[in-house]
Amino acid sequence: MDLEVLGHELQFIQDPNSKHLGTTVWDASLVFAKFLAMTVTL
């Protein structure tokens, strides 16, 4: 998944062979990226 934050393209990738797959990584990554974007622009 690609997401633009502060003019930079971030790419979130999870290893499909990992034994620790789950939705938490994706949700946490998106929330953190949005937090960074909001914090820097304040």
N, C-alpha and C positions, 0 to 999 in steps of 0.2 A: 504494500500500500504506500503510495506517495502522498506527501502532504507538504504544502508550502508554508513555512513559518519564518517570518522576518526576512523575507527575500531569499531564503535558502530552501532547497528541496530536500526534505527528509524522507528517508525510505525505511519503512518498518517491515522487517522480515523475521519470520519465525521458522526454525528448522523443522521440516515435516518429519524428520527421523528422531526428533527429541521425544523422550519419555515423559516430558513435562508440558505437553500441549494444553492450552486452555484459553479462555476468553479474557482472563485478567490481564495478560500481557498487552493485548491490543487496546483494551479500555484504558489501562494505565498510561500507555504510550501516547494515546491521543489527548488525554486530559493533561498530561505533563507538557506536551507540545503547545497546547492552547494556553496553559498557564504561563509558559515562557513568553509567548507572544504578547499576552496581556501585561505581564510584569515589565517588560522592556519598553512597551509603548506608553506606560503610565508616567 
